[in-house]
């Protein structure tokens, strides 16, 4: 029965939540690679300059690409501009939401907060609910019954995973969550990680987001009623729509973070993946390809993660050499997980690394390659 429950009970209020607490997996002490205190202090220093530069580029690309798409409307030349705009709006927003949510992108707090709220809107996430959700994700990373952000839930539905790349199902689900929150209703899981004092703020921001989406849809319908034809879809292409047609890059990179790896362990080397990526994807992703490093030391800003990687890489599994290499590895593991519940890919450590800390991985037999 325990194995069957493991496959389905990912709620934060079920039996697995209680088991995780009893097993010492909740808010536990995690393994960290050794970094000298002085060096870590330098790596954790925040600076406005890199994030201001990247954010100005991001904002300029929004204006330039959408502007070109509107000016070229009615011509096939508009298509590549809208496709590129979709990625800048619908994918780059995810990493901006993430880093500014940590408060590490900018040194100045209001800058983090401003970009965080904009990016949260673009990715269709309640900025208050997800701030607390992500804090739990870092405290209890891939601990079943504790982590609300587990992307690969068993049994894995590969159809839904494929649909995620076009965002239709996820956007519909996200809108439903925002609508429910806007009506003042929070789920049992949300109440588990959102402090009571923050819940009115979550409801307020859900209402703000829904009002913007309603205004966008109303504008589009008004343009259609005025006889503007296909031009009436422009408001939706500018606001909201890119979360559907432009999310493929953030889904592509996001699924690599933990896919095929271990649940219920206290070592990020076992449940997270670092992947070398091309510079364009790295900029869109804001260096979250260094994902083991980020989870070990979440207060290191994105622009210092490559330096951190160089310092501790001898204590980590070898990174995947490319996105394609990572997908080959991940899908081989995922395919086996569908046939063998409890299996996970346990990547080999270099001789210089300290052994994995996996003694608490106890809910199911270890069926890794190790």
C-alpha positions as CSV (number, residue, x, y, z in Angstrom):
1,X,0.0,0.0,0.0
2,X,2.9,2.4,0.7
3,X,4.2,2.0,-2.8
4,X,0.7,2.7,-4.3
5,X,0.3,5.8,-2.1
6,X,3.6,7.1,-3.2
7,X,2.5,7.1,-6.8
8,X,-0.5,9.3,-6.2
9,X,-0.5,11.3,-3.0
10,X,1.4,14.5,-3.7
11,X,-0.9,16.6,-1.7
12,X,0.5,18.6,1.2
13,X,-2.3,17.5,3.6
14,X,-2.3,13.7,3.1
15,X,-0.5,10.7,4.6
16,X,2.8,11.4,2.7
17,X,3.0,14.8,4.4
18,X,2.8,13.3,7.8
19,X,5.3,10.5,6.8
20,X,7.8,13.1,5.6
21,X,7.7,15.0,8.9
22,X,8.0,11.8,10.9
23,X,11.0,10.7,8.8
24,X,12.8,13.9,9.4
25,X,12.5,15.0,5.7
26,X,10.6,18.3,6.4
27,X,12.7,21.4,6.9
28,X,15.7,19.2,7.3
29,X,19.5,19.9,7.0
30,X,20.7,19.5,3.5
31,X,24.0,18.5,2.1
32,X,26.2,21.4,0.9
33,X,29.5,21.4,-0.9
34,X,32.2,23.1,1.0
35,X,32.9,26.8,0.0
36,X,35.1,29.1,2.2
37,X,33.0,31.5,4.1
38,X,34.8,34.6,2.6
39,X,34.3,33.3,-0.9
40,X,30.6,32.6,-0.3
41,X,30.2,36.1,1.1
42,X,31.6,37.5,-2.1
43,X,29.5,35.2,-4.3
44,X,26.3,36.3,-2.4
45,X,27.0,40.0,-3.0
46,X,24.2,41.6,-5.1
47,X,24.5,44.3,-7.7
48,X,21.9,46.2,-9.5
49,X,24.0,46.6,-12.7
50,X,23.7,43.1,-14.3
51,X,20.0,42.8,-13.6
52,X,19.3,46.4,-14.8
53,X,21.2,45.7,-18.0
54,X,19.4,42.4,-18.6
55,X,16.0,43.8,-17.7
56,X,16.4,46.8,-20.0
57,X,17.2,44.4,-22.9
58,X,14.2,42.3,-21.9
59,X,11.9,45.3,-21.9
60,X,13.3,46.7,-25.2
61,X,12.8,43.3,-26.9
62,X,9.1,43.3,-25.7
63,X,8.6,46.8,-27.3
64,X,10.6,46.1,-30.5
65,X,9.2,42.7,-31.3
66,X,5.6,43.5,-30.5
67,X,5.9,46.8,-32.4
68,X,7.3,45.1,-35.4
69,X,4.6,42.4,-35.3
70,X,1.9,45.1,-35.2
71,X,3.4,47.2,-37.9
72,X,3.8,44.2,-40.2
73,X,0.3,42.9,-39.3
74,X,-1.3,41.2,-42.4
75,X,2.0,40.1,-43.7
76,X,3.8,36.8,-43.1
77,X,6.8,38.9,-42.1
78,X,5.0,39.5,-38.8
79,X,5.1,35.9,-37.8
80,X,8.7,35.6,-36.8
81,X,8.4,38.7,-34.7
82,X,5.4,37.4,-32.8
83,X,7.1,34.0,-32.3
84,X,10.2,35.8,-30.8
85,X,7.9,38.0,-28.7
86,X,6.2,34.9,-27.4
87,X,9.5,33.5,-26.0
88,X,10.6,36.9,-24.5
89,X,7.2,37.3,-22.8
90,X,6.1,33.7,-22.2
91,X,9.4,32.0,-21.4
92,X,11.9,34.7,-20.1
93,X,9.3,35.7,-17.6
94,X,9.7,32.5,-15.7
95,X,13.4,33.0,-14.8
96,X,12.7,36.7,-14.0
97,X,9.8,35.6,-11.7
98,X,12.1,33.1,-10.1
99,X,15.2,35.2,-9.4
100,X,13.4,38.3,-8.4
101,X,11.2,36.2,-6.1
102,X,14.4,35.1,-4.4
103,X,15.3,38.8,-4.1
104,X,18.8,38.1,-5.5
105,X,18.6,39.6,-9.0
106,X,18.8,43.2,-7.9
107,X,20.5,44.8,-4.9
108,X,17.6,47.3,-4.6
109,X,14.5,45.6,-3.1
110,X,11.8,47.6,-5.0
111,X,13.4,46.6,-8.3
112,X,13.2,42.9,-7.4
113,X,9.6,43.4,-6.4
114,X,8.6,45.4,-9.5
115,X,10.1,42.8,-11.9
116,X,8.7,40.0,-9.8
117,X,5.1,41.2,-10.1
118,X,5.4,41.9,-13.8
119,X,6.9,38.5,-14.5
120,X,4.4,36.7,-12.2
121,X,1.6,38.2,-14.2
122,X,3.2,37.1,-17.5
123,X,3.7,33.5,-16.3
124,X,0.1,33.5,-14.8
125,X,1.2,32.9,-11.2
126,X,-0.2,34.6,-8.1
127,X,2.8,36.6,-6.8
128,X,2.0,36.0,-3.2
129,X,1.0,32.4,-3.4
130,X,4.0,31.5,-5.5
131,X,6.5,33.3,-3.3
132,X,5.5,31.1,-0.4
133,X,5.2,28.0,-2.7
134,X,8.7,28.5,-3.9
135,X,10.1,29.0,-0.4
136,X,8.6,25.6,0.5
137,X,10.1,24.1,-2.7
138,X,13.6,25.2,-1.6
139,X,13.1,24.1,2.0
140,X,11.7,20.6,1.0
141,X,12.9,20.1,-2.5
142,X,11.1,17.1,-4.2
143,X,10.0,15.8,-0.8
144,X,6.7,14.2,-1.5
145,X,3.9,15.6,0.6
146,X,5.9,18.8,1.3
147,X,7.0,20.3,-2.0
148,X,4.1,22.0,-3.9
149,X,6.2,22.4,-7.1
150,X,7.0,18.8,-8.1
151,X,6.7,18.7,-11.9
152,X,7.2,15.0,-12.4
153,X,4.5,13.3,-10.4
154,X,4.1,9.5,-10.6
155,X,2.6,7.9,-12.5
156,X,3.9,10.3,-15.2
157,X,1.3,11.4,-17.8
158,X,3.4,11.9,-20.9
159,X,0.5,13.4,-22.8
160,X,0.2,16.3,-20.3
161,X,4.0,16.7,-20.4
162,X,3.9,17.1,-24.2
163,X,1.0,19.5,-24.0
164,X,2.9,21.7,-21.6
165,X,5.2,22.9,-24.4
166,X,2.2,24.7,-26.0
167,X,0.8,25.9,-22.7
168,X,-2.9,25.4,-23.5
169,X,-3.7,23.1,-20.6
170,X,-1.3,24.8,-18.1
171,X,-2.6,28.3,-19.0
172,X,-6.2,27.2,-18.6
173,X,-5.4,25.6,-15.2
174,X,-3.5,28.7,-14.1
175,X,-6.5,31.0,-15.1
176,X,-8.8,28.7,-13.1
177,X,-6.6,29.0,-10.1
178,X,-6.4,32.8,-10.3
179,X,-10.2,32.9,-10.8
180,X,-10.7,30.8,-7.7
181,X,-8.3,32.8,-5.7
182,X,-9.9,36.1,-6.9
183,X,-13.2,34.8,-5.5
184,X,-11.5,34.5,-2.1
185,X,-11.0,30.7,-2.1
186,X,-7.7,29.2,-1.3
187,X,-7.0,25.4,-1.6
188,X,-6.0,23.3,1.4
189,X,-2.5,23.0,-0.1
190,X,-2.2,26.8,-0.5
191,X,-3.3,27.3,3.1
192,X,-0.6,24.9,4.2
193,X,2.2,27.1,2.9
194,X,0.7,30.6,2.7
195,X,0.8,32.3,6.2
196,X,-2.7,33.5,7.3
197,X,-1.5,37.1,7.3
198,X,-0.5,36.8,3.6
199,X,-3.8,35.3,2.3
200,X,-5.6,38.6,1.8
201,X,-2.7,39.8,-0.3
202,X,-2.9,36.6,-2.4
203,X,-6.6,37.2,-3.0
204,X,-6.0,40.9,-3.9
205,X,-3.4,40.2,-6.5
206,X,-5.4,37.4,-8.0
207,X,-8.2,40.0,-8.5
208,X,-5.8,42.5,-10.1
209,X,-4.5,39.9,-12.6
210,X,-8.0,38.7,-13.5
211,X,-9.1,42.4,-14.1
212,X,-6.2,42.9,-16.5
213,X,-7.1,39.7,-18.4
214,X,-10.8,40.6,-18.5
215,X,-9.9,44.1,-19.8
216,X,-7.7,42.5,-22.5
217,X,-10.4,40.1,-23.6
218,X,-13.0,42.9,-23.6
219,X,-10.7,45.1,-25.8
220,X,-10.3,42.3,-28.3
221,X,-14.0,41.6,-28.4
222,X,-14.7,45.3,-28.9
223,X,-12.2,45.5,-31.8
224,X,-13.9,42.5,-33.4
225,X,-17.4,44.1,-32.9
226,X,-16.0,47.2,-34.6
227,X,-15.2,45.2,-37.7
228,X,-11.4,45.1,-37.3
229,X,-11.2,41.4,-38.3
230,X,-8.1,39.4,-37.4
231,X,-6.5,42.6,-36.0
232,X,-8.8,42.1,-33.0
233,X,-6.5,39.3,-31.7
234,X,-3.6,41.7,-31.3
235,X,-4.4,42.5,-27.6
236,X,-4.4,38.8,-26.8
237,X,-1.1,38.3,-28.7
238,X,0.4,41.1,-26.6
239,X,-1.1,40.2,-23.2
240,X,-1.8,36.6,-22.1
241,X,-1.5,34.8,-25.3
242,X,2.3,34.4,-25.2
243,X,1.9,32.3,-22.1
244,X,0.4,29.7,-24.4
245,X,2.4,30.0,-27.6
246,X,5.7,31.2,-26.2
247,X,6.2,29.1,-23.1
248,X,8.0,26.2,-24.8
249,X,11.5,27.4,-23.8
250,X,10.8,27.7,-20.1
251,X,9.0,24.3,-20.2
252,X,11.9,22.8,-22.1
253,X,14.5,24.0,-19.6
254,X,12.3,23.7,-16.5
255,X,11.5,20.0,-16.9
256,X,15.2,19.3,-16.9
257,X,15.6,20.7,-13.4
258,X,14.5,17.5,-11.6
259,X,13.2,15.1,-14.2
260,X,14.1,11.4,-13.7
261,X,15.9,12.1,-10.4
262,X,15.3,11.1,-6.8
263,X,12.4,12.0,-4.5
264,X,12.7,12.2,-0.7
265,X,16.5,12.8,-0.4
266,X,18.5,15.5,1.4
267,X,21.2,16.0,-1.2
268,X,20.5,18.3,-4.2
269,X,23.1,16.3,-6.3
270,X,20.5,13.5,-6.2
271,X,17.4,15.5,-7.1
272,X,18.6,18.4,-9.3
273,X,20.4,18.6,-12.7
274,X,23.0,21.0,-14.0
275,X,23.2,21.4,-17.8
276,X,25.6,23.4,-20.0
277,X,23.5,25.5,-22.4
278,X,24.1,27.9,-25.3
279,X,24.4,31.6,-24.4
280,X,20.9,32.5,-25.8
281,X,19.2,29.9,-23.7
282,X,21.3,30.8,-20.7
283,X,20.3,34.5,-21.0
284,X,16.6,33.6,-21.3
285,X,16.9,31.2,-18.4
286,X,19.1,33.5,-16.3
287,X,21.6,30.8,-15.5
288,X,19.2,28.5,-13.9
289,X,20.9,25.7,-15.8
290,X,23.2,25.6,-12.8
291,X,20.4,24.1,-10.9
292,X,22.3,22.0,-8.3
293,X,24.3,25.0,-7.5
294,X,21.2,27.2,-7.2
295,X,19.5,24.8,-4.8
296,X,22.6,24.3,-2.6
297,X,23.1,28.1,-2.4
298,X,19.9,29.9,-3.4
299,X,21.1,33.3,-2.2
300,X,23.8,33.4,-4.8
301,X,22.6,35.8,-7.7
302,X,22.2,34.3,-11.1
303,X,25.2,36.2,-12.5
304,X,27.5,34.5,-10.0
305,X,26.3,31.0,-10.6
306,X,28.9,30.2,-13.2
307,X,31.6,31.2,-10.7
308,X,30.0,29.0,-8.1
309,X,29.9,26.1,-10.5
310,X,33.6,26.4,-11.2
311,X,34.3,26.3,-7.4
312,X,32.3,23.2,-6.5
313,X,32.0,21.2,-9.8
314,X,34.5,18.6,-8.5
315,X,31.9,17.8,-5.8
316,X,29.0,17.5,-8.2
317,X,27.9,14.9,-10.9
318,X,29.3,15.9,-14.3
319,X,26.9,18.4,-16.0
320,X,25.0,17.3,-19.0
321,X,26.9,18.7,-22.0
322,X,23.8,20.2,-23.8
323,X,20.0,20.4,-23.6
324,X,19.8,17.5,-26.0
325,X,22.1,15.4,-23.9
326,X,20.1,16.1,-20.8
327,X,16.8,15.2,-22.6
328,X,18.3,11.9,-23.7
329,X,19.3,11.1,-20.1
330,X,16.1,12.3,-18.6
331,X,13.6,10.6,-20.9
332,X,15.5,7.3,-20.6
333,X,15.0,7.6,-16.8
334,X,11.4,8.7,-17.1
335,X,10.6,5.8,-19.4
336,X,12.0,3.4,-16.8
337,X,10.2,5.2,-14.0
338,X,6.9,4.5,-15.7
339,X,7.6,0.8,-15.7
340,X,9.5,0.6,-12.4
341,X,7.9,2.8,-9.7
342,X,10.7,3.9,-7.3
343,X,13.4,4.0,-9.9
344,X,15.5,7.1,-10.2
345,X,18.7,8.1,-12.0
346,X,21.6,8.2,-9.6
347,X,24.4,10.0,-11.4
348,X,28.0,9.0,-10.8
349,X,30.1,11.4,-8.8
350,X,33.7,12.2,-9.6
351,X,36.4,10.7,-7.4
352,X,37.0,14.1,-5.8
353,X,33.4,14.4,-4.5
354,X,32.1,13.4,-1.1
355,X,29.6,10.5,-1.1
356,X,25.9,11.2,-1.7
357,X,23.7,11.8,1.3
358,X,20.8,9.5,0.6
359,X,20.4,7.6,3.8
360,X,16.9,9.0,4.3
361,X,15.6,7.8,0.9
362,X,13.5,5.2,2.6
363,X,9.9,5.1,1.3
364,X,10.7,2.8,-1.6
365,X,13.6,0.5,-2.5
366,X,16.7,2.1,-4.1
367,X,16.3,1.1,-7.8
368,X,18.9,3.5,-9.2
369,X,21.8,2.5,-11.4
370,X,24.2,2.9,-8.4
